[in-house]
Amino acid sequence: MKLLRLIANLGYGSRKQVQAMFREGRITDSDGDVLYADDPARHEGVQVDGEPLDPPIGMLVMLYKPVGYTCSTKDQGRLVYDLLPPRFRLRNPVLSTVGRLDRETSGLLLLTDDGQLLHRIISPRSNLGKVYDATLARELTGTEAAAFASGELMLESETTPLKPAVLEVTGPRQARVVLTEGRYHQVRRMFAALGNHVESLHRSQVGGLGLQGLEPGEWRLADAADQALLFGVQAPASN
């Protein structure tokens, strides 16, 4: 692979556009020396407009999704990709959301261009808990935790019961729910099955990874320590 193809695959532009960037001297090494389109592909030391290249394939993005944004590349209205650099949408392989949060749900959303990593996160074998904080239309009755934990709760129009889930009451109309599966609108439909309605929903954690200080609309690249937290492994102390 040549440097031209690498940079185009990272979403900086079409091959024609990236060719123009080379001609304009915008692609250099860390010393400011101009690089050329047919140079061997490498990441280390390559800069575009004085900034290091985005990470190679295997990038994991942590995003604090606000209410009102959709996890899609094609829907109308505000999309989660609008919160990221535009070139992220043009990466090849594509940057995909790891599962989805509906438009009215806020919180931690992960995105990656690594298919193996994506499947590892969502695989039932990984057994990664997802933590949601819900505010409900009516007060809890005290029976919800047992129903969620039973492994027998059925959702409307489905024929397979849900896996056991943990519910912790955090207020008269507030609950924290931990799921290890991800069915469509699952938390909302679980409460609906018990005759209640979710007024607001926020995902605070996936596996052992929380929002790590992000504010609504902010994002950052997950590092090795973040991925260790995600999969429940204690990150080694840095020297």
C-alpha positions in Angstrom: 0.0 0.0 0.0 1.2 3.5 -0.9 0.9 6.5 1.3 -1.7 8.0 -1.0 -4.1 5.0 -0.5 -3.5 5.0 3.3 -4.4 8.6 3.7 -7.5 8.3 1.5 -8.6 5.3 3.5 -8.4 7.4 6.7 -11.0 9.7 5.2 -8.9 12.8 4.5 -10.4 12.9 1.0 -10.8 11.0 -2.3 -7.6 9.8 -4.0 -7.8 12.8 -6.3 -8.2 15.2 -3.3 -5.3 13.6 -1.5 -3.2 13.8 -4.6 -3.8 17.5 -4.5 -2.8 17.7 -0.9 0.5 16.0 -1.8 1.1 18.5 -4.6 0.4 21.4 -2.2 3.0 20.1 0.2 0.4 19.6 3.0 1.6 16.1 3.8 5.0 16.0 5.5 7.1 14.0 8.0 7.6 15.2 11.6 10.5 17.3 10.5 8.4 19.2 8.0 9.9 17.5 4.9 7.4 17.0 2.1 6.3 13.4 1.5 5.1 12.0 -1.8 2.1 9.9 -2.9 4.0 6.9 -3.9 6.0 6.7 -0.7 5.5 3.5 1.3 2.6 3.7 3.6 3.4 4.3 7.3 1.7 6.0 10.2 4.5 7.0 12.4 5.8 10.5 11.7 3.3 11.4 8.9 1.5 14.7 9.3 -1.3 16.4 7.5 -1.3 20.2 7.8 1.2 19.8 10.7 -1.1 17.3 12.7 -0.3 13.6 13.1 -2.4 11.2 11.1 -5.6 9.7 12.7 -5.1 6.2 14.2 -5.0 3.2 11.8 -7.7 0.5 11.7 -8.6 -0.5 15.2 -9.7 2.9 16.4 -12.2 3.0 19.2 -14.1 6.2 19.8 -15.9 7.1 23.0 -18.7 9.6 22.5 -21.1 11.2 25.0 -24.3 11.1 22.9 -26.7 13.8 23.7 -30.5 13.5 23.4 -31.8 14.3 19.9 -29.0 12.5 17.9 -29.5 9.4 15.8 -27.1 6.5 15.5 -27.2 6.5 11.7 -25.4 7.8 8.6 -28.6 8.2 6.5 -31.5 9.4 8.7 -32.7 12.9 8.6 -31.9 15.4 11.4 -29.0 15.4 13.7 -26.7 12.4 13.5 -24.0 11.2 16.0 -21.5 11.5 13.1 -22.1 15.2 13.1 -20.3 15.4 16.5 -17.1 13.8 15.0 -14.6 15.1 12.5 -16.2 14.9 9.0 -13.4 12.6 7.7 -14.3 9.9 10.3 -17.4 9.2 8.2 -15.2 8.6 5.1 -12.9 6.0 6.7 -12.4 2.7 5.0 -13.3 0.4 6.7 -16.2 2.4 7.9 -16.5 3.7 11.5 -19.6 2.0 12.9 -21.5 2.4 16.1 -21.2 -0.5 18.5 -24.9 -1.1 19.0 -27.2 1.9 19.1 -28.8 4.4 21.5 -32.2 5.7 20.3 -32.7 9.3 19.6 -34.0 10.1 23.1 -31.4 8.2 25.0 -28.1 9.9 26.1 -24.8 8.5 27.3 -21.8 6.5 26.3 -21.7 5.4 22.7 -18.8 3.5 21.3 -17.7 3.5 17.6 -15.0 1.5 15.9 -13.7 0.6 12.4 -12.5 -2.8 13.6 -15.1 -5.5 12.9 -13.4 -8.0 15.2 -13.4 -5.5 18.1 -17.1 -4.6 17.4 -18.1 -8.3 17.5 -16.1 -8.9 20.6 -17.9 -6.1 22.5 -21.4 -7.1 21.4 -20.9 -10.9 21.6 -22.9 -12.6 24.3 -19.7 -14.5 25.3 -18.2 -11.2 26.4 -21.0 -10.8 28.9 -20.4 -7.0 29.1 -22.9 -5.3 31.3 -24.5 -2.0 30.0 -25.7 0.3 32.7 -28.7 2.6 32.2 -30.3 5.1 34.5 -34.0 5.5 33.9 -36.6 8.1 35.1 -40.1 6.7 35.0 -43.5 8.2 34.6 -44.9 6.4 37.7 -43.4 5.3 41.0 -41.9 1.9 41.2 -44.0 -0.7 42.9 -41.2 -2.8 44.4 -41.8 -5.8 42.1 -39.7 -4.7 39.2 -36.3 -6.1 40.4 -37.7 -9.6 40.8 -39.4 -9.4 37.4 -36.2 -8.2 35.7 -34.0 -10.9 37.4 -36.4 -13.7 36.7 -35.3 -14.6 33.2 -38.9 -15.0 32.3 -39.9 -11.4 31.3 -41.3 -11.3 27.8 -41.4 -8.3 25.5 -44.4 -7.5 23.3 -44.2 -9.3 19.9 -41.3 -11.5 21.0 -41.2 -15.2 21.7 -38.0 -15.6 23.7 -37.8 -14.3 27.3 -35.1 -11.8 28.3 -31.9 -12.8 30.1 -31.9 -11.9 33.7 -31.2 -8.2 34.3 -30.3 -6.3 37.5 -32.5 -3.4 38.7 -31.5 -1.1 41.5 -34.0 1.4 42.8 -32.4 4.8 43.1 -35.5 6.9 43.7 -39.3 6.8 43.8 -39.3 7.0 40.0 -35.6 6.3 39.3 -33.9 3.0 38.6 -30.5 1.8 37.5 -30.7 -1.2 35.1 -27.8 -3.5 34.1 -28.3 -5.5 30.9 -26.1 -8.1 29.2 -28.0 -8.2 25.9 -29.2 -5.5 23.5 -32.6 -5.9 22.1 -34.4 -3.1 20.3 -35.4 -0.3 22.8 -35.0 -3.0 25.5 -35.1 -0.9 28.7 -38.1 1.1 27.5 -39.9 -2.1 26.5 -39.1 -3.8 29.8 -40.7 -1.1 31.8 -43.6 -1.0 29.4 -44.1 -4.7 30.0 -44.6 -3.9 33.6 -47.1 -1.1 32.9 -44.7 1.9 33.3 -43.1 4.4 30.9 -39.6 5.6 30.6 -39.4 9.4 30.5 -35.7 9.7 30.2 -32.8 7.2 29.7 -29.1 7.5 30.1 -26.4 4.9 29.5 -23.5 5.6 31.9 -21.3 2.5 31.4 -20.4 -0.3 29.0 -18.4 -3.1 30.6 -16.1 -1.4 33.1 -15.9 1.8 30.9 -17.7 4.9 31.9 -17.9 8.4 30.3 -14.5 9.2 31.8 -15.2 12.9 32.2 -16.8 13.5 28.8 -19.5 16.2 28.6 -22.5 15.9 26.2 -21.4 16.0 22.6 -17.7 15.4 23.5 -15.7 12.5 22.2 -12.2 11.1 22.5 -10.2 8.1 21.3 -10.1 5.2 23.7 -6.6 4.2 24.8 -5.3 0.9 26.0 -6.3 1.7 29.6 -9.9 2.5 28.4 -10.1 -0.8 26.5 -8.8 -2.6 29.6 -11.6 -1.1 31.6 -14.1 -2.0 28.9 -13.3 -5.6 29.2 -13.0 -5.6 32.9 -9.2 -6.0 33.0 -7.2 -3.9 35.5 -4.9 -1.7 33.4 -1.2 -2.0 34.4 0.2 0.9 36.3 2.4 3.2 34.2 6.0 3.7 35.3 
